[in-house]
């Protein structure tokens, strides 16, 4: 299991977002497309504020992988709830 301060995204060497080529192997199915497009999203926590998401479009059938590191953004601009400030 990852430690809270571990930088999994920075260590991975992967771009922050890319189209998943083997999405059928992942098993994320697109939802029913009722109004032009519908998205199914799977999100997991990697470490601390780092998250990884897979997003599948019903319209295109494409699946994209995206990552986010909220702590980098919170620490840079100090835009966070007051109760989080001591952690920064």
C-alpha positions in Angstrom: 0.0 0.0 0.0 1.2 3.5 -0.8 2.3 5.9 1.9 0.4 9.2 2.3 3.4 11.3 1.0 4.4 9.0 -1.8 4.5 10.7 -5.2 3.1 7.8 -7.4 2.1 10.1 -10.2 5.5 11.8 -10.4 7.3 8.5 -10.3 5.2 6.8 -13.0 6.7 8.5 -16.0 3.3 8.5 -17.7 1.6 11.6 -19.1 -1.2 13.1 -17.0 -3.8 11.9 -19.5 -4.0 9.5 -22.4 -6.4 7.4 -24.4 -6.5 3.8 -23.1 -5.7 1.4 -25.9 -6.8 -1.8 -24.2 -10.0 -0.6 -22.6 -11.8 -3.9 -23.3 -9.3 -5.6 -21.0 -10.0 -3.1 -18.2 -13.7 -4.0 -18.1 -15.2 -0.4 -17.9 -18.4 -0.5 -19.9 -20.0 2.7 -21.3 -23.4 3.6 -19.9 -26.5 3.9 -22.0 -26.3 7.0 -24.2 -29.7 8.8 -23.8 -28.9 12.5 -24.5 -26.0 12.8 -26.9 -23.3 11.3 -24.7 -22.9 9.6 -21.3 -19.8 9.0 -19.3 -18.8 6.2 -16.9 -16.1 7.2 -14.5 -13.9 5.0 -12.2 -11.8 6.8 -9.7 -9.3 5.6 -7.2 -7.0 7.1 -4.7 -3.3 6.5 -5.3 -1.7 8.4 -2.4 -2.7 11.4 -0.3 -4.5 13.7 -2.7 -3.4 11.9 -5.8 -6.2 10.3 -7.8 -6.5 8.3 -11.0 -9.6 8.1 -13.2 -10.8 6.1 -16.2 -13.5 7.8 -18.2 -15.5 6.0 -20.9 -17.7 7.7 -23.4 -20.9 6.1 -24.7 -20.7 8.2 -27.8 -17.2 7.5 -29.0 -16.5 4.3 -27.0 -13.1 5.8 -26.1 -11.7 5.4 -22.6 -9.3 8.0 -21.2 -7.0 7.8 -18.2 -6.5 11.0 -16.2 -4.6 11.8 -13.0 -4.8 14.6 -10.5 -2.6 15.7 -7.6 -4.7 18.0 -5.5 -2.0 18.7 -2.9 0.3 20.2 -5.6 -2.4 22.7 -6.5 -3.4 23.4 -2.9 0.1 24.0 -1.8 1.0 26.2 -4.7 -1.9 28.7 -4.4 -3.0 28.1 -0.8 -6.6 27.8 -2.0 -8.1 25.4 0.5 -10.4 25.3 3.4 -9.0 27.0 6.5 -9.0 23.7 8.5 -6.5 22.2 6.0 -4.0 25.1 6.3 -1.8 23.6 9.1 -1.2 20.5 6.8 0.4 22.7 4.2 
